[in-house]
């Protein structure tokens, strides 16, 4: 019976986290870009899994309940997330400018980013996006906190497993797409699509954060 309850909590964490993480976002697109270039992919996957597990664990430990009792802070996180997504989308579109795109491409080829630089950029995308905290700490954390005390760790483990499964799939997908992205037109298409999706997400988050 104990094993069945633990498996149920693990499955709940896995399914909820997978549904949240398997969506278009700044973090996913960054990992995909690194997978296509083949640089420091394992470090990116490890960071994403560990950060998801840590943030969900913090939420389960009680931070989610604290934020739920502070609606103004939750609204501020949503608005901050919208601004972050807007800036990320505009940055992607800036690479479509001929001079800007050529300069970035030459810089990446001549001086590929180090592991520390890639990890720092990914950490910034993860931790400086306020909307991330709503998904992991508040939403996942509140659901995990409802599990019986003995099985909350199983819920967090399930969430970490879902994160690992998704980002491994993303890394493999990026490797398969390396031939496609050998052409500059493919990168321009990805940047155009990234900018459009980030702006749509920013609008969605912004309108959802407005008081009724």
HELIX and SHEET records of a PDB file:
HELIX    1   1 UNK A    2  UNK A   21  1                                  20    
HELIX    2   2 UNK A   26  UNK A   37  1                                  12    
HELIX    3   3 UNK A   41  UNK A   58  1                                  18    
HELIX    4   4 UNK A   59  UNK A   63  3                                   5    
HELIX    5   5 UNK A   64  UNK A   68  1                                   5    
HELIX    6   6 UNK A   71  UNK A   94  1                                  24    
HELIX    7   7 UNK A   98  UNK A  110  1                                  13    
HELIX    8   8 UNK A  115  UNK A  127  1                                  13    
HELIX    9   9 UNK A  130  UNK A  133  1                                   4    
HELIX   10  10 UNK A  134  UNK A  140  3                                   7    
HELIX   11  11 UNK A  141  UNK A  145  1                                   5    
HELIX   12  12 UNK A  149  UNK A  151  5                                   3    
HELIX   13  13 UNK A  152  UNK A  176  1                                  25    
HELIX   14  14 UNK A  180  UNK A  182  5                                   3    
HELIX   15  15 UNK A  184  UNK A  209  1                                  26    
END                                                                             
